[in-house]
């Protein structure tokens, strides 16, 4: 899988997780659900954004490497 493919997949599953969580929150809204959201889901959102940014940079570096080091 390419970096851009992996980045797109990560963005998609992150969006799906967020949508599933909000559907679940309509039924499950107690201290345990709020703890799970604060402890795991909120930090995960920022971590996914950071990972996507890093993957974009990695894709740019790999493209430059291929261009500069590839066969001439």
C-alpha positions in Angstrom: 0.0 0.0 0.0 1.3 3.4 -0.9 1.7 6.2 1.7 -1.2 8.1 0.1 -3.4 5.0 0.2 -2.5 4.3 3.8 -3.2 8.0 4.7 -6.6 7.8 3.0 -7.4 4.5 4.8 -6.5 6.0 8.2 -8.7 9.1 7.5 -11.6 6.9 6.5 -11.5 4.5 9.5 -11.0 7.5 11.8 -14.1 9.1 10.4 -16.0 5.8 10.7 -15.0 5.4 14.3 -16.1 8.9 15.1 -19.5 8.3 13.5 -20.0 5.0 15.2 -19.1 6.6 18.6 -21.6 9.4 18.2 -24.3 6.9 17.3 -23.4 4.8 20.4 -23.3 7.9 22.6 -27.1 8.3 21.9 -27.6 5.1 23.8 -24.7 5.0 26.2 -24.2 8.2 28.1 -22.9 7.6 31.6 -19.7 8.3 33.5 -18.0 5.3 32.0 -18.7 6.5 28.4 -17.4 9.9 29.2 -14.3 8.5 30.7 -13.7 6.3 27.6 -14.2 9.4 25.4 -11.8 11.6 27.4 -9.2 9.0 28.0 -9.0 7.3 24.6 -11.1 8.9 21.8 -10.2 12.5 22.3 -6.5 11.9 22.3 -6.8 9.5 19.4 -8.3 12.3 17.2 -5.2 14.4 17.6 -2.9 11.5 17.2 -4.6 10.6 13.9 -4.3 14.1 12.6 -0.6 14.1 13.5 -0.1 10.8 11.8 -1.9 12.0 8.6 0.3 15.1 8.6 3.4 12.9 9.0 2.3 10.6 6.2 1.8 13.6 3.9 5.4 14.8 4.6 6.6 11.2 4.2 4.9 11.0 0.8 6.6 14.3 -0.3 10.0 13.0 0.9 9.6 9.7 -1.0 8.5 11.5 -4.1 11.6 13.7 -4.0 13.8 10.7 -3.3 12.3 8.8 -6.3 12.8 11.8 -8.5 16.4 12.5 -7.4 17.6 8.9 -7.0 15.6 7.2 -9.7 17.0 6.0 -13.0 17.9 8.8 -15.3 
